[in-house]
Amino acid sequence: MKNIRENIPSLKATPSFRISFIQTELPDYYAPWMNVAANLPHLIEGHQLRREVMPLLSTQYLRGHRQLRLARLALGFITMGYVWQGGGRQTVKILPRALAVPYCTISELLDLPPILVYADCVLANWKKRDPCGYVENLDILFSFPGGDSNKGFFLVSLLVEAAAAAGIKAIPIIVNAILHHGLCSLETALQDVALSICKMREAFKLIHGKCLDLIAAWKDNFLMPEGLVYEGVWDSPKQFFGGSAAQSSTLQCFDVLLGIQHSWGSVPRFSAEYLGCMRDYMPAAHRAFIQTLASGPSLRQFVLATGDAGLHAAFNKCVSALADLRSYHIQIATKYITIPAGRCRAEQQQLGGCVHKGTSVLSERGTGGTGFMRFLKAIRDTTRKAQLTEQ
Ligand SMILES: C[C@@H](C(=O)Nc1ccc(Cl)cc1)[C@H]1[C@@H]2C[C@H](n3cnc4cc(F)c(F)cc43)C[C@@H]21
């Protein structure tokens, strides 16, 4: 595969969704954070993380968005490791101020919750080993114990996101075509979206053999019923959702573009509200982009109103490509994520308590677990029904 930037030209051009190269360095002053984050698997497996003495550092020497994202990434991994180091048995209820104060300060500046999210683990957590090399030389910056499976999972998610960039880049063209009645440019742009979604599915295939030891949460988690106290920031404990595929901006963006509404009351946790809530866990620029798209002209209504067969077919091609991608996501989640969660449950029954898998407790949310599977199947079915019927 050629260099990722040459393969997907829109990477250079899409401001909001450009897969930007997050820095991999911070000023030396922040070495205590970077060294602990880089050494996390070893510290967690050796149960030494909580003994690490972390100085309370000031965030004033962080310069620019990329340094803030990198510092937030390091503190997010350290926090997750600190909370879940002992697995489900010995979760902590208080995050020490040396972590909590800078983590919450940076998270507030970035308008993100003080917990590890998809945009941290996937969009910010990567570098090119050889700056001039090809896509194969991607590597992650930070990981949990579990070796290459975490790495593969995060990098494949990144490649899926990178493949989406071309489709995202077509969205402003689509909105302009609607506003100016440019039927030809609209049909071409819809074809670009369909092709991009097909490429996302191709990238997704690289996930075989990878899995994620899920990013546990401290919301609706029976092991931390109150949530987490962020010492020196808030007096009462706070609850936040863990990392989730539903936090992927592209996962939600194409639904909004195609007018696919997800409302699903049977399991309130995974309803439209959950998807809406997950937008608060996306980068602010992505959230704004989706919100602007949602409040703009309806592509679906426009295509129906034109009665144009070519637009009709191009729109339906996008919907069927998205439904196929969702079906593939379900296959992957079943094979690589839900089963481990099921295994964990089986262990729980045997041991009559919570069994942790590696550094985190498998989460019913986010990526695996039966609740998430029902969620994925429901949004796949809703996607299928979004096809424009024959005129
Ligand atoms: C590999 C998986 C994962 O769960 N990754 C993950 C989860 C949590 C964390 Cl913390 C880190 C990584 C899935 C990747 C592909 C992503 N995707 C982006 N746009 C999509 C549009 C779609 F229609 C669709 F079906 C999946 C889509 C979602 C996640």
The ligand as an SDF file (V2000), in Angstrom:
LIG
                    3D

 29 33  0  0  0  0  0  0  0  0999 V2000
  -12.7240   -1.5900   15.1200 C   0  0  0  0  0  0  0  0  0  0  0  0
  -14.0560   -1.1570   15.6520 C   0  0  0  0  0  0  0  0  0  0  0  0
  -13.9360   -0.5290   17.0200 C   0  0  0  0  0  0  0  0  0  0  0  0
  -14.7970   -0.7880   17.7840 O   0  0  0  0  0  0  0  0  0  0  0  0
  -12.8830    0.3350   17.2840 N   0  0  0  0  0  0  0  0  0  0  0  0
  -12.6950    0.9610   18.5220 C   0  0  0  0  0  0  0  0  0  0  0  0
  -13.6870    1.0120   19.5250 C   0  0  0  0  0  0  0  0  0  0  0  0
  -13.4340    1.6660   20.7290 C   0  0  0  0  0  0  0  0  0  0  0  0
  -12.1900    2.2460   20.9260 C   0  0  0  0  0  0  0  0  0  0  0  0
  -11.8500    3.0860   22.4640 Cl  0  0  0  0  0  0  0  0  0  0  0  0
  -11.2000    2.2210   19.9450 C   0  0  0  0  0  0  0  0  0  0  0  0
  -11.4660    1.5750   18.7440 C   0  0  0  0  0  0  0  0  0  0  0  0
  -14.8110   -0.2330   14.7000 C   0  0  0  0  0  0  0  0  0  0  0  0
  -14.0400    0.6750   13.8950 C   0  0  0  0  0  0  0  0  0  0  0  0
  -14.5840    1.2370   12.5770 C   0  0  0  0  0  0  0  0  0  0  0  0
  -15.3080    2.4620   12.9910 C   0  0  0  0  0  0  0  0  0  0  0  0
  -16.2300    3.1200   12.0490 N   0  0  0  0  0  0  0  0  0  0  0  0
  -16.0220    4.3930   11.6640 C   0  0  0  0  0  0  0  0  0  0  0  0
  -17.0170    4.7830   10.8880 N   0  0  0  0  0  0  0  0  0  0  0  0
  -17.9070    3.7720   10.7270 C   0  0  0  0  0  0  0  0  0  0  0  0
  -19.1190    3.6890   10.0320 C   0  0  0  0  0  0  0  0  0  0  0  0
  -19.8280    2.5230   10.0930 C   0  0  0  0  0  0  0  0  0  0  0  0
  -21.0060    2.3930    9.4530 F   0  0  0  0  0  0  0  0  0  0  0  0
  -19.3260    1.4300   10.8270 C   0  0  0  0  0  0  0  0  0  0  0  0
  -20.0510    0.3020   10.8470 F   0  0  0  0  0  0  0  0  0  0  0  0
  -18.1140    1.4960   11.5360 C   0  0  0  0  0  0  0  0  0  0  0  0
  -17.4230    2.6760   11.4760 C   0  0  0  0  0  0  0  0  0  0  0  0
  -15.9590    2.0220   14.2830 C   0  0  0  0  0  0  0  0  0  0  0  0
  -14.8830    1.1540   14.9440 C   0  0  0  0  0  0  0  0  0  0  0  0
  1  2  1  0
  2  3  1  0
  2 13  1  0
  3  4  2  0
  3  5  1  0
  5  6  1  0
  6  7  1  0
  6 12  2  0
  7  8  2  0
  8  9  1  0
  9 10  1  0
  9 11  2  0
 11 12  1  0
 13 14  1  0
 13 29  1  0
 14 15  1  0
 14 29  1  0
 15 16  1  0
 16 17  1  0
 16 28  1  0
 17 18  1  0
 17 27  1  0
 18 19  2  0
 19 20  1  0
 20 21  1  0
 20 27  2  0
 21 22  2  0
 22 23  1  0
 22 24  1  0
 24 25  1  0
 24 26  2  0
 26 27  1  0
 28 29  1  0
M  END
$$$$
